[in-house]
Amino acid sequence: MSTPLGPDLDDIALAFRGYNTTNLGRTRELLHIPAYGEILWEELRRYGRICSEWTRRPSDLVEIVNANVEPGLDRYAESIALIVAVEVAHLRLLREVHRIDYTQAKLAFGYSLGEMTAVCCGGAFATEDLVRVPLAMAHDSADLARDAEMGVLFSRGGAISEHDVRRLCADVTRRGRGTIGLSAILSPNSYLVIGQGYTVDLFKEEMKTALPAAAHLRINEHRWPPLHTPIVRQRHIVDRAALMIDQLRPGKFPPTPPVFSLATGKRSYDEHSAREVLRQWIDHPQRLWDAVVETLNSGVSTVLHIGPEPNLIFATFARLAENVKQQASGKTFDSYRVKAMSGLANRPWLANLLPKRAVLLRAPMLRQIVLEDWLIDHAPAAGGMHRPHAAPTVVASVDASSPRPA
C-alpha cells in the first residue's frame, strides 16, 4: 500500500535524482493516465525542443518515452532533458492535479543533475535557462566518458578517510597516465571515483598500501560522464559553463524550499553565492553523505523522491536504515546501547542533547516515498477529478509532430 502524502509537507524533504543508465522509470504509464498526460506531454515537448537547440537534431522525448527504450551514452543530452522534464512534470502534477504545494517542504536536495532541478523548483533560476548549461556541455561530457571508468570504493569495516582517497587520486594522476578524481562521497565508508585509461586499475593496486586493509574497489561496467571530477577541465567545461551561469537571470532568493547543496555540503544558495555554488557543482564531488546527515538532523520524517526510477539516494537511506536495524537487533551491550540511543534520537527535544551524528539512528523511522509510484497509485479516476485551471503553464511554439495523449 502506498504511503499517504497529505497537503502538509513541513516535515518532508524533496530528493531529486541525477543521471543513471536507466532514466525512464514509469514515465510511459504516467503519460497515458488521462489526468496526467497533458502535463507530461507539455514538459517532454518543452525540454525536447530545448535539447534540440544544442544537439542540432530532433529530440522527441515523447517518442522516447512511448518507445520505452533508454537513450544510450550517444544520446546523453536527451537523457538530461528527459530527467529534468519528468522532474518538472512531477512537481506540476503535485501542485496542479493533487493541489499539494511542494514549496512548503522543509528541505530540497538533488544528486548531480538533480541539484539543478532542486534549485530551480525553489525559484532561484528558471529551469529552462539552467538546463541549457549541462546540455551545452553534454557532447564533451559524453565524449570524455568513453575513456573513463567508475570505481566503487567501499569498506565492510571502518571508515575510509576522504583525505586519503583524495591524496591517492592525486598521486595516481601525477604519474601522467590520465586523471582520476573523487566523484562522490556516499558514506564514510563508500566513495565513487572516476578515472581515465587504466588509472582506476592503478588506484586499485596502490590502495593496498595507501588505504585500510578492509577497503575494496569494484569497477562499474558502464561508462559515466565524469562530471564532478577534475577530468572535465580537459575540455574547459568548468570555464565554459561558468560563463553561461554568470548570465543566468536570477529569480527568488532564498529558494523555497531551502536547498542543501551536494557541491558544498551546506545550505549555500543565496543571492550572492548561488552562481559560485553552481560553478563548484561542475567539478566538485557530490557530498551525498552530508545531505543524509542534514536530512535526519533537520527533523524530516519523510523523503519524497522526485524523478523517474530514483536510485542512489533511495538506496543510501535504505542501506543506512538496514545497518542501524542490524546493529540494534543483537543481544550485546552495544546492540542495547544503539537501540536506546535510536529511541532518544527519534524524540526531537532529546535528540538536541545527543551528538550530531547520533541522528543517523533515526534512519529506520524515516519514510521514503517514490513520487512516480504515489502518482500512479493516486491517479484520479477517468471522469473524476480533473486538473484545475489555476496557474496554467503556457508552452510557446510547441511542435505538434507528436500527438497529444488522448
C-alpha positions as CSV (number, residue, x, y, z in Angstrom):
1,M,0.0,0.0,0.0
2,S,1.3,3.5,-0.9
3,T,2.3,5.7,2.0
4,P,-0.1,8.6,2.4
5,L,1.0,12.0,1.2
6,G,-1.0,14.9,2.5
7,P,-1.1,18.6,1.7
8,D,1.2,19.5,4.7
9,L,4.9,19.0,3.7
10,D,6.6,20.7,6.5
11,D,8.4,17.6,7.6
12,I,9.2,16.3,4.2
13,A,12.5,16.6,2.2
14,L,12.4,16.6,-1.6
15,A,15.1,14.5,-3.2
16,F,15.9,14.9,-6.9
17,R,17.7,12.1,-8.8
18,G,20.5,12.5,-11.2
19,Y,21.6,10.8,-14.4
20,N,21.8,7.0,-14.5
21,T,22.0,4.3,-17.2
22,T,18.2,3.9,-16.8
23,N,16.1,7.1,-16.8
24,L,12.6,6.3,-18.0
25,G,11.1,4.7,-14.9
26,R,7.3,4.7,-15.1
27,T,7.0,7.8,-17.2
28,R,5.1,6.0,-20.0
29,E,2.5,4.9,-17.5
30,L,2.1,8.4,-16.3
31,L,1.9,9.8,-19.8
32,H,-1.1,7.6,-20.6
33,I,-3.1,8.5,-17.5
34,P,-5.8,11.0,-18.6
35,A,-5.4,13.3,-15.7
36,Y,-1.6,13.5,-16.1
37,G,-1.0,13.1,-19.8
38,E,-1.2,16.7,-20.9
39,I,1.3,17.9,-18.3
40,L,3.8,15.2,-19.1
41,W,3.3,15.9,-22.8
42,E,3.9,19.6,-22.4
43,E,7.1,19.2,-20.4
44,L,8.5,16.4,-22.6
45,R,7.9,18.6,-25.7
46,R,9.3,21.7,-24.0
47,Y,12.6,20.1,-22.9
48,G,12.9,18.1,-26.1
49,R,12.8,21.4,-28.0
50,I,15.4,23.0,-25.8
51,C,17.6,19.8,-26.2
52,S,17.4,20.1,-30.0
53,E,18.9,23.6,-29.8
54,W,22.1,22.1,-28.6
55,T,22.2,18.7,-30.3
56,R,21.2,20.2,-33.7
57,R,18.9,17.2,-34.3
58,P,15.3,16.4,-33.5
59,S,14.9,15.4,-29.8
60,D,11.4,13.9,-29.4
61,L,11.2,12.9,-25.8
62,V,7.6,11.8,-26.2
63,E,8.7,9.3,-28.8
64,I,11.5,8.1,-26.5
65,V,9.0,7.6,-23.6
66,N,6.4,5.8,-25.8
67,A,9.1,3.5,-27.2
68,N,10.3,2.8,-23.7
69,V,13.9,2.4,-24.9
70,E,16.6,4.0,-22.8
71,P,18.8,6.6,-24.6
72,G,22.4,5.4,-24.7
73,L,25.5,7.4,-24.0
74,D,25.5,8.7,-27.6
75,R,22.2,10.4,-26.6
76,Y,23.3,11.8,-23.3
77,A,21.8,15.2,-24.0
78,E,18.3,13.5,-24.4
79,S,18.8,11.7,-21.1
80,I,19.5,15.1,-19.4
81,A,16.4,16.7,-20.9
82,L,14.3,13.7,-20.1
83,I,15.2,13.6,-16.4
84,V,14.6,17.3,-16.0
85,A,11.3,17.3,-18.0
86,V,9.9,14.4,-15.8
87,E,11.0,16.0,-12.5
88,V,9.4,19.3,-13.5
89,A,6.2,17.4,-14.6
90,H,6.1,15.5,-11.3
91,L,6.1,18.8,-9.4
92,R,3.4,20.2,-11.6
93,L,1.3,17.1,-11.1
94,L,1.6,17.5,-7.3
95,R,0.5,21.1,-7.5
96,E,-2.0,21.3,-10.3
97,V,-3.7,17.9,-10.0
98,H,-3.3,17.0,-6.4
99,R,-3.1,20.6,-5.1
100,I,-0.1,19.9,-2.9
101,D,2.3,22.9,-2.7
102,Y,5.8,21.4,-2.9
103,T,7.4,24.7,-1.9
104,Q,6.2,24.1,1.6
105,A,8.7,21.2,2.0
106,K,11.3,21.5,4.8
107,L,14.3,20.9,2.5
108,A,15.3,20.0,-1.0
109,F,18.4,18.5,-2.4
110,G,19.5,16.6,-5.5
111,Y,22.2,14.3,-6.6
112,S,24.2,15.6,-9.6
113,L,21.8,16.8,-12.2
114,G,19.0,16.7,-9.6
115,E,20.6,19.7,-7.7
116,M,19.9,21.9,-10.7
117,T,16.2,21.0,-10.7
118,A,16.1,21.4,-6.9
119,V,17.5,25.0,-7.1
120,C,15.0,25.9,-9.9
121,C,12.0,24.3,-8.1
122,G,12.8,26.7,-5.3
123,G,12.6,29.7,-7.7
124,A,16.2,30.7,-7.8
125,F,16.5,30.3,-11.6
126,A,14.3,29.2,-14.4
127,T,14.7,25.5,-15.2
128,E,14.5,26.3,-18.9
129,D,17.5,28.5,-18.5
130,L,19.7,26.4,-16.2
131,V,19.2,23.2,-18.1
132,R,21.0,24.7,-21.0
133,V,24.3,24.6,-19.1
134,P,24.6,20.7,-18.9
135,L,23.0,20.4,-22.3
136,A,25.7,22.7,-23.8
137,M,28.4,20.5,-22.2
138,A,26.7,17.2,-22.9
139,H,28.7,16.3,-26.1
140,D,32.1,16.8,-24.5
141,S,31.0,15.2,-21.2
142,A,29.8,12.0,-23.1
143,D,33.0,12.0,-25.2
144,L,35.1,12.1,-22.1
145,A,33.1,9.2,-20.7
146,R,34.4,6.9,-23.5
147,D,37.8,6.7,-21.9
148,A,36.6,6.8,-18.3
149,E,35.8,4.1,-15.7
150,M,33.9,4.4,-12.4
151,G,35.2,2.6,-9.4
152,V,33.0,2.0,-6.3
153,L,35.3,2.2,-3.3
154,F,33.9,0.7,-0.1
155,S,34.8,-0.9,3.2
156,R,33.0,-3.5,5.2
157,G,35.0,-2.4,8.2
158,G,35.6,1.1,9.4
159,A,35.5,4.4,7.7
160,I,37.8,5.3,4.8
161,S,39.5,8.8,5.1
162,E,38.3,11.2,2.4
163,H,41.7,12.9,2.7
164,D,43.5,9.6,1.9
165,V,41.2,8.9,-1.1
166,R,41.9,12.4,-2.5
167,R,45.6,12.0,-1.9
168,L,45.8,8.7,-3.7
169,C,43.8,10.2,-6.7
170,A,46.4,13.0,-6.8
171,D,49.3,10.6,-6.6
172,V,47.9,8.4,-9.5
173,T,47.1,11.5,-11.6
174,R,50.7,12.8,-11.2
175,R,52.1,9.8,-13.0
176,G,50.8,11.2,-16.3
177,R,48.7,8.2,-17.4
178,G,45.4,10.1,-17.1
179,T,43.3,11.9,-14.5
180,I,41.4,10.2,-11.7
181,G,39.2,12.0,-9.2
182,L,36.8,11.6,-6.4
183,S,33.2,11.9,-7.8
184,A,31.0,11.3,-4.8
185,I,31.1,10.7,-1.0
186,L,28.3,8.2,-0.5
187,S,29.1,7.5,3.2
188,P,32.1,7.5,5.4
189,N,33.0,4.0,4.1
190,S,31.9,4.3,0.4
191,Y,33.0,6.6,-2.4
192,L,32.8,6.8,-6.2
193,V,36.0,7.6,-8.2
194,I,36.2,8.1,-12.0
195,G,39.4,7.8,-13.9
196,Q,40.8,7.8,-17.4
197,G,42.5,4.9,-19.1
198,Y,44.0,2.5,-16.6
199,T,44.0,4.9,-13.6
200,V,41.3,3.1,-11.8
201,D,43.2,-0.2,-12.0
202,L,46.3,1.6,-10.8
203,F,44.3,3.2,-7.9
204,K,43.1,-0.3,-7.0
205,E,46.7,-1.6,-6.9
206,E,48.1,1.3,-4.9
207,M,45.2,1.4,-2.4
208,K,46.5,-1.9,-0.9
209,T,49.1,0.2,1.0
210,A,47.5,3.7,0.9
211,L,44.1,2.7,2.3
212,P,42.8,0.5,5.1
213,A,43.1,-3.3,4.5
214,A,39.3,-3.6,4.6
215,A,38.9,-1.3,1.6
216,H,37.7,-2.8,-1.7
217,L,37.1,-1.4,-5.1
218,R,34.7,-2.7,-7.7
219,I,34.8,-1.3,-11.3
220,N,31.4,-0.5,-12.7
221,E,30.7,-2.0,-16.1
222,H,29.1,1.2,-17.6
223,R,30.6,4.4,-18.9
224,W,29.8,7.6,-17.0
225,P,30.3,11.2,-18.0
226,P,33.0,12.3,-15.5
227,L,31.1,15.3,-14.0
228,H,32.1,16.4,-10.5
229,T,35.8,15.4,-11.2
230,P,38.8,17.3,-12.5
231,I,38.5,15.4,-15.8
232,V,36.0,17.9,-17.1
233,R,38.7,20.6,-17.0
234,Q,40.3,19.0,-20.0
235,R,37.6,20.3,-22.3
236,H,37.3,23.6,-20.4
237,I,33.9,22.6,-19.3
238,V,34.2,24.4,-16.0
239,D,35.0,27.8,-17.6
240,R,32.5,27.4,-20.4
241,A,29.7,26.5,-18.0
242,A,30.7,29.4,-15.7
243,L,30.3,31.9,-18.5
244,M,26.7,30.6,-19.1
245,I,26.0,30.6,-15.3
246,D,27.1,34.2,-15.0
247,Q,24.4,35.2,-17.5
248,L,21.5,33.4,-15.8
249,R,18.6,35.7,-14.8
250,P,18.1,35.5,-11.1
251,G,14.8,34.5,-9.6
252,K,13.7,34.4,-6.0
253,F,16.2,34.1,-3.1
254,P,16.4,32.4,-0.8
255,P,14.8,29.4,-2.7
256,T,11.8,27.8,-1.1
257,P,12.1,25.1,0.0
258,P,15.7,25.8,1.1
259,V,18.3,23.8,-0.9
260,F,21.1,21.8,0.5
261,S,24.0,21.7,-2.0
262,L,25.9,18.5,-2.5
263,A,28.7,20.5,-4.0
264,T,29.4,22.4,-0.8
265,G,27.8,20.1,1.8
266,K,25.8,23.1,3.1
267,R,22.7,25.2,2.5
268,S,24.7,27.5,0.3
269,Y,22.2,29.0,-2.2
270,D,21.6,32.7,-1.6
271,E,21.6,35.7,-3.9
272,H,25.3,36.3,-3.6
273,S,26.7,32.7,-3.7
274,A,24.3,30.8,-6.0
275,R,26.4,31.2,-9.1
276,E,29.6,30.2,-7.4
277,V,28.0,27.1,-5.9
278,L,26.8,26.1,-9.4
279,R,30.3,26.6,-10.7
280,Q,31.6,24.3,-8.0
281,W,28.9,21.8,-8.9
282,I,30.7,21.1,-12.2
283,D,34.0,19.7,-10.9
284,H,33.5,19.2,-7.1
285,P,32.5,15.7,-5.8
286,Q,28.9,15.1,-4.7
287,R,28.7,15.1,-0.9
288,L,25.6,12.8,-0.6
289,W,26.5,11.7,2.9
290,D,26.4,15.3,4.2
291,A,22.8,15.5,2.7
292,V,21.8,12.3,4.5
293,V,23.1,13.7,7.9
294,E,21.4,17.1,7.2
295,T,18.1,15.4,6.4
296,L,18.0,13.3,9.5
297,N,19.3,16.2,11.7
298,S,16.6,18.6,10.4
299,G,13.7,16.5,11.8
300,V,12.5,15.3,8.4
301,S,10.1,12.3,8.7
302,T,9.7,11.6,5.0
303,V,11.9,11.8,1.9
304,L,9.9,12.3,-1.3
305,H,11.8,11.1,-4.3
306,I,11.2,13.2,-7.4
307,G,12.0,11.9,-10.9
308,P,11.9,8.6,-12.8
309,E,13.1,5.5,-11.0
310,P,15.0,7.1,-8.2
311,N,18.1,5.0,-7.3
312,L,21.1,6.2,-5.4
313,I,19.6,8.5,-2.8
314,F,16.8,6.0,-2.0
315,A,19.3,3.1,-1.7
316,T,21.6,5.1,0.5
317,F,18.9,5.8,3.1
318,A,17.6,2.2,2.8
319,R,21.1,0.8,3.4
320,L,21.7,3.1,6.4
321,A,18.3,2.1,7.9
322,E,19.1,-1.6,7.5
323,N,22.6,-1.2,9.1
324,V,21.0,0.6,12.1
325,K,18.4,-2.2,12.4
326,Q,21.1,-4.9,12.3
327,Q,23.2,-3.1,15.0
328,A,20.2,-2.8,17.3
329,S,18.8,-6.3,16.8
330,G,21.6,-8.1,18.7
331,K,21.8,-9.0,22.3
332,T,25.2,-7.5,23.1
333,F,25.7,-4.4,25.2
334,D,26.5,-2.4,22.1
335,S,23.2,-3.5,20.5
336,Y,21.2,-2.4,23.5
337,R,23.1,0.9,23.5
338,V,22.3,1.5,19.8
339,K,18.6,0.6,20.5
340,A,18.4,3.1,23.4
341,M,20.1,5.9,21.5
342,S,17.9,5.3,18.5
343,G,14.8,5.8,20.6
344,L,16.3,9.1,22.0
345,A,17.2,10.3,18.6
346,N,13.6,10.0,17.4
347,R,12.4,12.4,20.1
348,P,13.3,16.0,19.0
349,W,13.9,17.5,22.4
350,L,16.2,14.7,23.4
351,A,17.9,14.5,20.1
352,N,19.2,18.0,20.6
353,L,21.2,16.7,23.6
354,L,22.9,14.0,21.5
355,P,26.0,14.3,19.3
356,K,25.0,15.4,15.8
357,R,25.9,12.1,14.2
358,A,23.6,10.3,16.6
359,V,20.7,11.4,14.5
360,L,21.7,8.7,12.0
361,L,20.0,6.3,14.3
362,R,16.7,7.8,13.2
363,A,17.1,6.2,9.7
364,P,14.8,3.2,10.3
365,M,12.0,5.6,11.3
366,L,12.4,7.7,8.1
367,R,9.8,7.0,5.4
368,Q,10.6,7.1,1.7
369,I,8.0,7.8,-1.0
370,V,8.8,7.4,-4.7
371,L,6.6,10.1,-6.2
372,E,6.0,8.4,-9.6
373,D,4.6,5.3,-7.7
374,W,2.5,7.6,-5.5
375,L,1.1,9.5,-8.5
376,I,0.1,6.2,-10.3
377,D,-1.4,4.8,-7.1
378,H,-3.4,8.1,-6.6
379,A,-4.3,8.8,-10.2
380,P,-7.8,10.4,-10.4
381,A,-10.3,8.1,-11.9
382,A,-11.4,8.7,-15.5
383,G,-14.3,11.2,-15.4
384,G,-13.5,12.0,-11.8
385,M,-11.1,14.7,-10.6
386,H,-9.6,16.9,-13.4
387,R,-6.7,19.2,-13.4
388,P,-7.6,22.6,-12.0
389,H,-7.3,25.5,-14.4
390,A,-5.4,27.7,-11.9
391,A,-1.9,28.8,-12.8
392,P,-1.7,27.1,-16.2
393,T,1.7,26.6,-17.8
394,V,1.9,28.2,-21.3
395,V,4.3,26.5,-23.7
396,A,5.3,28.6,-26.7
397,S,6.0,27.1,-30.1
398,V,5.2,23.6,-29.2
399,D,6.0,21.2,-32.0
400,A,2.9,19.2,-32.9
401,S,4.7,16.3,-34.6
402,S,4.0,14.1,-31.6
403,P,0.2,13.8,-30.9
404,R,-1.1,14.8,-27.5
405,P,-2.2,12.0,-25.2
406,A,-5.8,11.0,-25.5
